[in-house]
Amino acid sequence: MQLKYILSSFLCEFLIACNPSPFLYSLKTQITNLGGTVGGGGEGGGALTETERRSVQDRLAKVQSELDSKRVTVKNLKLSLEKIDITE
């Protein structure tokens, strides 16, 4: 359950970075609010094993790297568009 929350949260971050919109911010808020209840009720299965934790951290690092790359790409595209002369 925590893995789904973590991946959902980072997917929202990725989408917001690529295309910020009120809908995506709202979705991120909803997921963040749900995160406070996930795995915290003592229902069992809430804690990650060391192997699962490493796997999640590896995925997190990969998603963050992809997110950074997409941000740079979007920034470069915006700069390129600003340089284009509209009269051409």
JOGIPE-V637166 format. One record per residue. N is the residue number from 0. RES is the residue in one letter. D_LAST is the distance of its C-alpha to the last C-alpha in Angstrom with 2 decimals. Layout:
n | res | d_last
N | RES | D_LAST
N | RES | D_LAST
//
This chain:
n | res | d_last
0 | M | 53.39
1 | Q | 52.08
2 | L | 49.86
3 | K | 48.24
4 | Y | 47.71
5 | I | 46.19
6 | L | 43.82
7 | S | 42.84
8 | S | 42.17
9 | F | 39.92
10 | L | 38.07
11 | C | 37.32
12 | E | 36.16
13 | F | 33.82
14 | L | 32.40
15 | I | 32.05
16 | A | 30.17
17 | C | 27.68
18 | N | 27.43
19 | P | 29.42
20 | S | 30.93
21 | P | 34.18
22 | F | 35.60
23 | L | 35.34
24 | Y | 36.85
25 | S | 39.63
26 | L | 40.27
27 | K | 40.50
28 | T | 42.96
29 | Q | 45.08
30 | I | 45.27
31 | T | 46.11
32 | N | 48.85
33 | L | 50.31
34 | G | 50.41
35 | G | 53.17
36 | T | 55.46
37 | V | 54.68
38 | G | 57.54
39 | G | 59.21
40 | G | 61.90
41 | G | 64.32
42 | E | 63.91
43 | G | 63.91
44 | G | 61.15
45 | G | 59.09
46 | A | 59.34
47 | L | 57.34
48 | T | 59.16
49 | E | 58.16
50 | T | 56.57
51 | E | 54.57
52 | R | 53.53
53 | R | 52.28
54 | S | 50.42
55 | V | 48.75
56 | Q | 47.91
57 | D | 46.37
58 | R | 44.27
59 | L | 43.31
60 | A | 42.20
61 | K | 40.14
62 | V | 38.46
63 | Q | 37.81
64 | S | 36.28
65 | E | 34.01
66 | L | 33.11
67 | D | 32.26
68 | S | 30.11
69 | K | 28.21
70 | R | 27.76
71 | V | 26.28
72 | T | 23.91
73 | V | 22.80
74 | K | 22.46
75 | N | 20.34
76 | L | 18.02
77 | K | 17.76
78 | L | 17.08
79 | S | 14.32
80 | L | 12.67
81 | E | 13.21
82 | K | 11.54
83 | I | 8.15
84 | D | 5.80
85 | I | 5.55
86 | T | 3.82
87 | E | 0.00
//
